[in-house]
């Protein structure tokens, strides 16, 4: 049960001029040119957050669109 709460307090998004870095159980670097779509959502599966006001970011990773 504790593992469900850790991402809510440990998730970080850092914006740089050419990419964004997501830190949660590791580090993921997403170049802005690989982002294909961003939309407002209330889906609790789209990200770890305490609020239901979320942004879903779709991006290309290894030729596959990830949501």
N, C-alpha and C positions, 0 to 999 in steps of 0.2 A: 504494500500500500504506500509506503514511503517513496518508492520510485516514481509514483504518479505525481507527487508534489515537487520533487526536485527540479524538473524542467521549468516549472512555473516561477521559481525563484532564481534559477541559474541561467536562464536563456538571455543572451545578449546579442544585439544587432549593432554593428559598427559600420558606419558609412564612410567610404573613402572616395576620392575623385573618380577612380576607374572600376571599383568593385565594392561589394558589401561582404562583411564577414559575419557569419552566424556562429555563436559559441553555445553549445549545449551538448554535453557528453562527447565533446570533440570540437573541431573547428572546421567550418566549411566556407570556402571563398567562392563567391558567385560574381563573375564579371557582369557588368550591367548589360552588355550586348547579348548575353545569354538569357536574360529575362524576357519571356514572351508575353506575359500577361500579369496584371495585378488587379485585384478586385476586393471590395469590401465584403465581408462575410460574417456570419454569426455561428458558423460550424465549429464546434469544439474540437474537431479532428484536424483542423487546418493548421493549428499551432498551439504551443503550450503558453497559456496566459491565464491570469486571474479573471479577466474581463471576457465577455462574449463578443465584444467589438474587436474584430480581427481583420487582418489583411492577408489574403491568400496570394502567394507569389508563385507563379509557374515559371520554370526555367529549364533550359536544356542542359543535360548532363550526359556525356558520352553518347550524344546523338538521340537521347530519349528525353521527352518532355516530362519533367517531374513536377508534381503539385505538392 
